Amino acid sequence: MDKMDKLIMVVPRELLLPKEKYFEGYISSEYHDYVRDILTNYQWRRRGDMEFDPAYKQPILYCSIVNRKLGKVFAYQRAKNNEGCTEERIEGKWSWGVGGHVDKDTDGMHTNPLSASLKRELSEEVDIRGLYNEAKVVGYLNFEDAVETFHFSILCIVETSAKEIFPRDKEIHVGKYRSLFELEEMVCLSTV
């Protein structure tokens, strides 16, 4: 099945971000429980129809994998199109979170589809060679420009004792732990 034919989780914009709960940029999970709003109001729609429909927001799970003892975060560069990246808007870009859309066909009907999706994404995208805890929601991202108009990011952290993490997904060109200093340098270099 083509990825644009898959059913993905969406939430009507007016139910997720009414005037009194609207924000742009980052907001802490302490401000409001948007996960509860998503789980109360979600629908399954064809991804190809939702990629350009501003009446809906697509919840996107985005999970950083952190080893506090090492003081490092797993970061990776996405592949370019000819290397396996299927989403040209993000090919070749760096990321320090795994995750993605919440698909109906892979995430079950009898569980929390957000939790099920995140577990699936972690197992598909990376090989964490060590113990790790349940993901903790730390905040949300909402932007209204370009592709972000259609997405609502749920930011999570997974803490692990793993000394190494290996990429599994063909869309990951290269990935390894990076210090916060290295991540900061990467961000500064990409904006020059």
C-alpha positions as CSV (number, residue, x, y, z in Angstrom):
1,M,0.0,0.0,0.0
2,D,1.3,3.5,-0.9
3,K,2.0,5.6,2.2
4,M,-0.5,8.2,0.9
5,D,-3.3,5.7,0.9
6,K,-2.7,4.7,4.6
7,L,-5.2,5.8,7.2
8,I,-3.6,8.2,9.7
9,M,-4.7,9.8,12.9
10,V,-6.0,13.4,12.5
11,V,-7.8,15.8,14.8
12,P,-10.1,18.6,13.6
13,R,-8.2,21.8,14.1
14,E,-11.0,23.5,15.9
15,L,-11.2,20.7,18.5
16,L,-7.4,20.5,19.1
17,L,-6.6,24.2,18.9
18,P,-9.6,26.4,19.8
19,K,-8.9,30.0,20.4
20,E,-8.4,29.6,24.2
21,K,-5.8,26.8,23.7
22,Y,-4.1,28.0,20.5
23,F,-0.3,28.6,20.5
24,E,2.6,28.7,18.0
25,G,6.0,27.4,18.6
26,Y,6.8,25.2,21.7
27,I,4.7,24.7,24.8
28,S,5.4,22.5,27.8
29,S,3.2,19.6,28.6
30,E,2.6,21.2,32.0
31,Y,0.5,23.9,30.3
32,H,-2.2,21.7,28.9
33,D,-2.8,17.9,28.2
34,Y,-3.1,17.9,24.4
35,V,-2.6,14.2,24.4
36,R,-6.0,13.8,26.2
37,D,-7.6,16.2,23.6
38,I,-6.1,14.1,20.7
39,L,-7.3,10.8,22.2
40,T,-10.8,12.2,22.7
41,N,-11.2,13.7,19.3
42,Y,-9.2,11.8,16.7
43,Q,-10.4,10.4,13.4
44,W,-8.8,8.1,10.8
45,R,-8.4,9.7,7.4
46,R,-6.4,8.9,4.2
47,R,-3.0,10.5,4.5
48,G,-3.0,11.8,0.9
49,D,-6.1,13.8,1.6
50,M,-4.8,15.2,4.9
51,E,-1.4,16.4,3.7
52,F,-2.9,19.6,2.3
53,D,-6.1,20.0,4.4
54,P,-5.7,22.8,7.0
55,A,-9.0,21.8,8.7
56,Y,-7.1,18.9,10.4
57,K,-3.9,18.5,12.3
58,Q,-1.9,15.3,12.1
59,P,-0.4,14.3,15.5
60,I,3.3,13.5,14.9
61,L,5.2,11.7,17.7
62,Y,8.7,12.9,18.0
63,C,10.9,11.1,20.6
64,S,14.4,11.9,21.7
65,I,16.5,9.0,23.1
66,V,18.7,10.2,25.9
67,N,21.4,8.5,28.0
68,R,21.8,10.9,31.0
69,K,24.9,9.1,32.3
70,L,26.7,9.7,29.0
71,G,25.1,13.2,28.7
72,K,24.2,12.3,25.1
73,V,21.2,12.3,22.7
74,F,20.8,10.0,19.7
75,A,20.9,12.1,16.5
76,Y,20.8,11.1,12.9
77,Q,20.9,12.4,9.4
78,R,18.1,11.4,7.1
79,A,19.0,9.7,3.8
80,K,18.7,11.5,0.5
81,N,16.1,10.3,-2.0
82,N,18.4,8.0,-3.9
83,E,19.5,6.4,-0.5
84,G,16.1,5.6,0.8
85,C,14.3,8.7,2.0
86,T,10.7,8.7,1.0
87,E,9.9,12.2,2.1
88,E,11.7,14.8,0.0
89,R,10.8,17.7,2.4
90,I,13.1,16.3,5.1
91,E,15.7,14.3,3.1
92,G,19.3,14.9,4.1
93,K,18.3,16.8,7.3
94,W,19.5,16.1,10.8
95,S,17.1,15.0,13.5
96,W,17.3,14.0,17.2
97,G,14.0,12.4,17.4
98,V,12.4,9.2,16.0
99,G,8.7,8.9,15.3
100,G,6.2,9.9,12.8
101,H,2.5,9.7,11.8
102,V,0.1,7.5,13.7
103,D,-1.1,4.8,11.3
104,K,-4.3,3.0,11.9
105,D,-3.3,-0.3,10.2
106,T,-0.2,-0.8,12.4
107,D,-1.2,0.6,15.7
108,G,-4.3,-1.4,16.8
109,M,-7.7,-0.4,17.9
110,H,-7.7,-1.7,21.5
111,T,-4.8,0.2,22.9
112,N,-3.8,3.9,23.1
113,P,-2.8,4.5,19.4
114,L,-0.3,7.1,20.4
115,S,1.6,4.8,22.7
116,A,1.4,1.9,20.3
117,S,2.6,4.0,17.4
118,L,5.6,5.3,19.4
119,K,6.6,1.7,20.4
120,R,6.3,0.6,16.7
121,E,8.4,3.6,15.5
122,L,11.2,3.0,18.1
123,S,11.4,-0.7,17.2
124,E,11.4,0.0,13.4
125,E,13.8,2.9,13.3
126,V,16.5,2.1,15.9
127,D,18.1,-0.8,17.8
128,I,18.4,0.3,21.4
129,R,21.0,-2.1,23.0
130,G,20.0,-1.6,26.6
131,L,17.1,-0.9,28.9
132,Y,14.9,2.1,28.3
133,N,11.9,3.5,30.1
134,E,8.4,4.4,28.8
135,A,8.3,7.6,26.8
136,K,7.4,10.8,28.7
137,V,5.6,13.6,27.0
138,V,7.5,16.9,27.6
139,G,5.9,19.3,25.2
140,Y,4.3,20.2,21.9
141,L,5.2,22.0,18.7
142,N,2.7,23.9,16.5
143,F,3.7,26.0,13.5
144,E,1.6,27.4,10.8
145,D,4.0,27.6,7.9
146,A,4.8,25.1,5.1
147,V,4.4,21.5,6.0
148,E,4.0,22.3,9.7
149,T,0.6,23.8,9.0
150,F,-0.8,20.2,8.8
151,H,1.1,18.7,11.7
152,F,1.0,18.9,15.5
153,S,4.2,17.5,17.2
154,I,4.1,15.6,20.5
155,L,7.6,15.8,21.9
156,C,8.7,12.8,24.1
157,I,11.9,11.7,25.8
158,V,12.9,8.1,26.3
159,E,15.8,7.5,28.8
160,T,18.0,4.6,28.2
161,S,21.1,2.9,29.7
162,A,22.2,1.8,26.2
163,K,25.8,2.9,25.4
164,E,25.0,2.5,21.7
165,I,22.0,2.9,19.4
166,F,22.1,1.6,15.9
167,P,19.8,2.7,13.0
168,R,17.5,0.1,11.5
169,D,15.4,2.3,9.1
170,K,16.8,2.8,5.6
171,E,15.7,6.4,5.8
172,I,18.5,7.0,8.4
173,H,21.8,7.7,6.6
174,V,24.0,7.9,9.7
175,G,23.2,8.0,13.4
176,K,24.9,8.0,16.8
177,Y,24.9,9.6,20.2
178,R,25.8,13.3,20.2
179,S,26.5,15.7,23.2
180,L,24.4,18.7,23.7
181,F,27.4,20.8,22.6
182,E,27.6,18.8,19.3
183,L,23.9,19.3,18.7
184,E,24.2,23.0,19.3
185,E,27.0,23.2,16.8
186,M,24.9,21.3,14.2
187,V,22.0,23.8,14.7
188,C,24.3,26.8,14.4
189,L,26.0,25.4,11.2
190,S,22.7,24.6,9.6
191,T,21.5,28.2,10.0
192,V,24.6,29.8,8.5
